[in-house]
């Protein structure tokens, strides 16, 4: 399996090195059609822009995006500890902890942190990041209450539900209601929501309910529009009409969701660049080469993307490697 390069048919191909990234532009995107939900603000931010935004995969579904001297994070889970999830000995009493040195090294000084949902592999490091950097955190009401209990100030938290289009100093963030992945029994770990802070701050991963799930479409100043998701399911009606240049697509772990990839790619208008995420074993340290989680077949995923979107470029990311993507003028 080739990593860190483009798989499939598209031009120009993406090239990068671990030390410094090379530029690559997705195929030019047309202006939003009448039925497209991509906001006029996002279209305006991208039109005429040639500057690149730098994207770094943080493992799991996490991303660091840098543009114009500012940083945005999505689902930053850098600490990565063993819960027994992939060994058949899962323990929901596993204690929460943060590797502060590792987070400080790779998270930067974010202005905004987006959180898809409140499971530990998405929110674990967010309280520390928010408390130490003053970043504004965008997430669900459950995320809000959990972070308040973990010492994050209320004025740094933004509650969203889906449908919001927010402007953070030129970074356009569109919020879509989404869905969590489902396992072979059609369920998922720790469902539930909070409408008030818990009686005490969570100490274990089992005390972090999912709390509803969101997806985001982010347009950095001068950069491409990127679709970010934290689980391999989605709300088709809430996603329909988004038109990202890049789609960071969670790899499904099973077939519980009907026609997941065909419906998702169609709803997003068949983006020209697809980047698989949430396919790695996030119970191991953040070091290349990334180890696929049990049952994940990246070659099959890439083949199914090409079957649905023959022109798509599939890019398998490497940990912490900067990829400079730009959106050409429309």
C-alpha positions in Angstrom: 0.0 0.0 0.0 1.5 3.3 -1.0 1.3 6.0 1.6 1.7 9.8 1.5 1.0 10.0 -2.2 -2.0 10.1 -4.4 -3.8 6.9 -5.5 -6.1 7.1 -8.5 -6.7 9.4 -11.3 -6.4 13.2 -10.9 -4.1 16.0 -11.8 -1.9 17.4 -10.5 -0.7 14.6 -8.3 0.1 15.4 -4.7 3.8 15.2 -3.6 5.2 15.8 -0.2 8.1 15.0 2.0 8.1 14.7 5.8 10.4 17.7 6.2 8.6 20.1 3.9 5.5 19.9 1.8 5.1 20.6 -1.9 2.1 22.5 -3.3 -0.7 20.7 -5.0 -4.0 22.1 -6.1 -7.2 20.1 -6.5 -8.9 20.4 -9.8 -10.6 23.8 -10.1 -14.0 23.9 -8.4 -16.9 25.6 -10.1 -18.9 28.3 -8.4 -21.7 27.0 -6.2 -24.7 25.8 -8.2 -28.2 26.8 -7.2 -28.6 23.6 -5.1 -25.2 23.8 -3.4 -25.1 24.7 0.3 -21.5 25.9 0.2 -21.9 29.4 1.6 -21.3 32.5 -0.3 -18.8 33.6 2.4 -16.8 30.4 1.8 -16.9 30.9 -2.0 -15.8 34.5 -1.6 -12.9 33.5 0.7 -11.7 31.1 -1.9 -12.2 33.0 -5.1 -9.1 34.4 -6.6 -7.0 32.9 -3.9 -3.7 31.1 -4.7 -2.1 30.8 -1.3 -2.0 27.4 0.2 -3.2 26.1 3.6 -1.1 23.4 5.4 -2.9 20.3 6.6 -1.3 17.8 9.0 -3.0 14.6 10.0 -2.9 14.1 13.7 -4.1 10.5 13.6 -7.6 9.1 14.1 -9.8 11.8 12.6 -7.7 14.7 13.8 -6.2 17.6 11.7 -4.1 20.7 12.2 -4.7 23.3 9.6 -2.4 26.3 9.3 -3.1 29.4 7.1 -2.1 33.0 7.3 -0.3 32.5 10.6 -3.3 31.0 12.3 -4.1 27.5 13.4 -7.3 25.5 13.5 -7.6 22.0 15.0 -10.1 19.3 14.5 -10.5 16.4 16.9 -6.9 16.6 18.2 -6.1 13.3 19.9 -2.4 13.1 20.3 -1.9 11.3 23.6 -3.1 7.9 22.4 -3.2 5.3 25.1 -4.2 1.6 25.3 -7.8 0.9 26.3 -7.9 -2.7 25.0 -10.2 -1.6 22.2 -8.4 -3.6 19.5 -7.1 -6.5 21.6 -10.5 -7.7 22.8 -10.0 -6.5 26.3 -11.7 -3.1 26.1 -11.9 -1.4 29.5 -14.2 1.7 29.8 -12.6 2.4 33.2 -9.4 3.4 31.5 -8.2 6.6 33.1 -8.1 9.8 31.1 -4.7 11.4 30.7 -2.8 13.8 28.5 0.8 13.8 27.3 1.4 17.5 27.7 4.8 17.5 26.0 3.4 15.7 23.0 0.4 18.0 22.7 2.6 21.1 23.1 4.9 19.9 20.4 2.2 19.2 17.8 -0.9 21.2 18.5 0.7 24.6 18.1 -1.2 27.7 19.3 -4.7 27.2 17.8 -7.3 29.9 17.6 -10.1 27.5 17.1 -10.7 23.8 18.0 -13.5 21.9 16.3 -14.9 18.8 18.1 -17.1 16.3 16.2 -18.2 14.5 19.4 -17.2 13.7 22.9 -15.7 10.3 22.9 -12.2 10.1 24.3 -10.4 9.6 21.0 -11.7 13.0 19.9 -11.9 15.1 23.0 -9.3 13.7 25.3 -6.6 16.4 24.7 -9.1 19.3 24.1 -9.4 20.5 27.7 -5.7 20.9 28.1 -5.3 22.6 24.7 -8.2 25.0 25.5 -6.9 25.8 29.0 -3.3 26.4 28.0 -3.8 28.3 24.7 -7.1 30.1 25.1 -8.4 28.5 21.9 -12.1 28.8 21.2 -13.8 25.3 21.1 -16.7 24.6 18.9 -18.9 21.5 19.6 -22.2 20.1 20.9 -24.0 21.0 24.1 -22.5 17.8 25.6 -19.0 18.8 24.6 -19.8 22.2 26.3 -20.8 20.6 29.6 -17.9 18.2 29.7 -15.4 20.9 29.0 -16.9 23.2 31.6 -16.5 20.4 34.2 -12.9 20.0 33.1 -12.0 23.6 33.7 -12.5 25.3 30.4 -14.0 28.8 30.7 -17.5 29.3 29.3 -16.5 32.2 27.1 -14.1 29.9 25.2 -16.9 27.5 24.2 -19.3 27.7 21.3 -22.3 25.4 21.1 -23.6 24.5 17.7 -26.2 22.0 16.4 -25.8 22.0 12.6 -26.7 24.7 10.0 -24.4 27.4 11.5 -22.0 29.3 9.2 -19.4 30.9 11.4 -16.6 33.4 10.5 -13.5 33.2 12.7 -11.4 36.1 11.4 -11.7 35.0 7.8 -11.9 31.2 8.5 -15.3 30.1 7.4 -16.7 27.1 9.4 -19.9 25.5 8.2 -21.5 23.1 10.7 -23.5 20.0 9.7 -25.4 17.7 11.9 -23.9 14.2 11.5 -24.0 10.7 12.9 -21.6 8.3 14.8 -20.3 5.1 13.3 -22.2 1.9 14.0 -20.7 -1.5 14.9 -21.8 -4.9 13.8 -24.7 -4.9 16.3 -25.8 -1.5 14.9 -24.9 0.3 18.1 -21.9 2.3 19.4 -20.0 3.0 22.6 -21.4 5.3 25.2 -24.5 6.9 23.6 -26.2 9.7 25.4 -26.2 13.5 25.9 -25.7 15.9 28.7 -27.8 19.0 29.4 -25.8 20.1 32.4 -22.2 19.6 33.7 -21.7 16.2 35.4 -21.5 16.2 39.2 -17.8 15.7 39.0 -15.2 16.0 36.3 -14.9 12.8 34.2 -12.0 10.6 35.1 -12.4 7.6 32.8 -13.2 7.1 29.1 -16.6 5.6 30.0 -17.7 8.9 31.5 -17.5 10.6 28.1 -20.8 10.1 26.2 -20.9 10.6 22.5 -23.3 13.5 22.9 -24.4 13.8 19.3 -22.0 14.1 16.3 -21.1 17.0 14.0 -19.3 17.4 10.7 -17.6 20.6 9.5 -16.7 22.2 6.2 -13.8 24.6 6.7 -12.5 27.2 4.3 -9.2 28.8 5.5 -8.3 32.2 4.0 -6.8 31.5 0.6 -7.0 27.8 1.0 -9.2 25.0 -0.2 -12.6 24.0 1.3 -12.2 20.8 3.4 -14.9 18.5 4.8 -14.0 17.0 8.2 -15.9 14.2 9.9 -15.3 12.2 13.0 -17.2 8.9 12.3 -18.1 6.7 9.4 -21.8 7.7 9.2 -23.5 10.9 8.3 -26.8 12.7 7.8 -27.4 12.7 4.0 -29.9 15.5 4.2 -27.6 17.7 6.3 -24.6 17.0 4.1 -26.2 17.4 0.7 -25.0 20.4 -1.2 -21.7 20.9 0.6 -19.0 21.1 -2.1 -15.5 20.6 -0.6 -12.3 20.5 -2.6 -11.0 18.0 -0.1 -13.0 15.4 1.8 -11.4 13.8 4.9 -13.6 10.6 4.9 -13.7 8.2 7.9 -13.1 4.6 6.8 -16.0 2.3 7.8 -15.3 -0.6 10.0 -18.2 -2.6 8.8 -21.3 -2.6 6.6 -24.0 -1.4 9.1 -24.6 1.9 7.2 -26.3 1.3 3.9 -24.2 2.4 0.8 -22.1 4.7 3.0 -19.5 5.7 0.5 -21.7 6.1 -2.6 -24.2 8.3 -0.7 -21.5 10.4 1.0 -19.5 11.1 -2.1 -22.7 11.9 -4.1 -23.9 14.2 -1.3 -20.6 16.1 -1.4 -20.6 16.4 -5.2 -17.8 13.9 -5.7 -14.8 15.9 -4.4 -11.7 15.6 -6.5 -9.5 14.7 -3.5 -10.4 12.1 -0.9 -8.3 11.5 2.2 -9.1 8.5 4.4 -9.1 9.1 8.1 -10.0 7.2 11.3 -8.4 4.0 9.9 -5.4 3.8 12.1 -4.8 1.9 15.3 -5.0 4.9 17.7 -4.1 2.7 20.7 -0.4 2.9 19.6 2.0 5.8 19.7 1.8 8.5 17.0 4.7 7.2 14.8 5.0 6.4 11.1 4.2 4.1 9.5 0.6 4.3 10.7 -0.8 0.8 11.6 -4.2 0.1 10.2 -6.8 -0.9 12.8 -7.9 -4.5 12.7 -10.2 -5.2 9.7 -9.3 -2.0 7.8 -8.4 -2.5 4.1 -7.2 0.8 2.7 -6.7 -0.6 -0.8 -10.3 -1.7 -0.9 -11.4 1.7 0.4 -9.5 3.5 -2.4 -10.9 1.1 -5.0 -14.5 1.8 -3.8 -13.8 5.6 -3.9 -12.6 5.3 -7.5 -15.6 3.2 -8.4 -17.9 5.9 -7.3 -15.7 8.9 -8.3 -13.4 7.8 -11.1 -11.7 11.2 -11.3 -10.9 11.3 -7.5 -7.5 11.5 -6.1 -7.1 9.3 -3.0 -4.4 10.5 -0.7 -3.4 8.2 2.2 -1.9 10.6 4.8 1.2 10.1 7.0 1.2 11.3 10.6 2.2 14.9 11.2 3.3 15.5 7.6 2.4 18.9 6.2 0.4 18.8 3.0 0.1 22.2 1.2 -3.2 22.3 -0.7 -4.4 25.4 -2.5 -7.6 26.2 -4.4 -7.1 27.9 -7.7 -9.2 30.9 -8.8 -12.8 30.1 -9.8 
